[in-house]
């Protein structure tokens, strides 16, 4: 037991980063598992964070990461969780609902807000099923897309892509209304 405590004291982030450089395939796989693809504009940033997460896992691991076969699985999970936490934090900061009318500027008045809400309500009932779900449950009620995807048995990715195109359409309509 004393030997393991001594090993963990000798381990630091520098040795963890050196070990991470020996595992690029594991780290890229964990980033991919977390939902970040190479084509993403933030891929390199998340990859860098993944290397740091591997180094931290190397330091925090109870056993000897050099000889224990379970360390790779542990590091993989730690990287995936860290990247997912970063994604959640970014999405929280960006916000997933439409901006407040105050953000639009002085153009929005009470009458135009009512018109916009009526327009959204009409679109929610006139659009296809995905349009209705996203407008009614996500934009108006504020439910997270992951919950809607689970209830409707569709992938969250499909809902996010559809939401992005729907936001573009709504932005054009709202711009014309104002």
GUFI-347175 format. One record per residue (C-alpha): x, y, z; residue in one letter. Coordinates in steps of 0.1 Angstrom, whole numbers, plus 5000, padded with zeros to 4 digits. Layout:
BEGIN
XYZA...
END
This chain:
BEGIN
500050005000X502850235007X504250164973X501050274955X500950594976X504550664966X503750604929X500750834930X502851104945X505451074918X502751094891X501951444880X500351614850X503551614831X503951234833X500251204826X500551414794X503551214783X501450894788X498551064769X500851124739X501250744737X497450694734X496250924706X493850654693X492150614727X491850984731X490451054696X487950764701X486750904734X486251254718X484351084690X482250884715X481351214732X479851334699X482651564685X483551474649X486751584631X484751824609X483652024639X485152364642X485952304679X487451954674X490952064681X489952244713X488051944726X490951714716X493251934737X490851914766X490751534762X494551514765X494351714797X491551484810X493651184802X496551334822X494251404851X492951054850X496550924850X497251124882X494051034900X493950664892X494150444923X496250174909X499350184887X498250314853X501250164836X500549804845X496749794853X494749684822X491649864835X493250204834X492550254797X488850194802X488850434832X490750704812X488350664782X485250714805X486851014822X487551174788X484051114775X482451254807X484751554807X484051644770X480251594775X480451824806X482252084784X479552044757X476752094783X478452404797X478752554762X475152474753X474052624786X475952944779X474652974744X471052894754X468852664734X465752884733X464853174711X466253514722X464053744743X462254014724X464354274743X467454144725X465854214691X465954584699X463654874699X461754734669X459754494691X456654634707X453954464726X451754424695X454554274675X455354034703X451753914703X451853884665X455153684667X453653444694X450553394672X452753324642X454753074662X451452914674X450252884638X453552744627X453452484655X450152354643X450652394605X454152244602X455251884600X455451674631X459151764638X458352134634X455452104658X457551924684X460452164683X458252484682X455752374708X457752164732X461252314728X460852674719X457652754737X457652514767X461452504771X461852124772X465351994763X465851834730X467251514746X463951464764X461851524733X464151284713X463751014739X459951054740X459551054703X462150774696X464350994673X467951084677X468951404694X471251484665X468351474640X466351714663X469351944666X469751954628X466152014622X466052284649X468952464632X467052474599X463852574617X465652854635X466852994601X463352984587X461853144618X464553414618X463553504582X459853514591X460453714623X462653954604X459954014578X457354064606X459454324623X
END
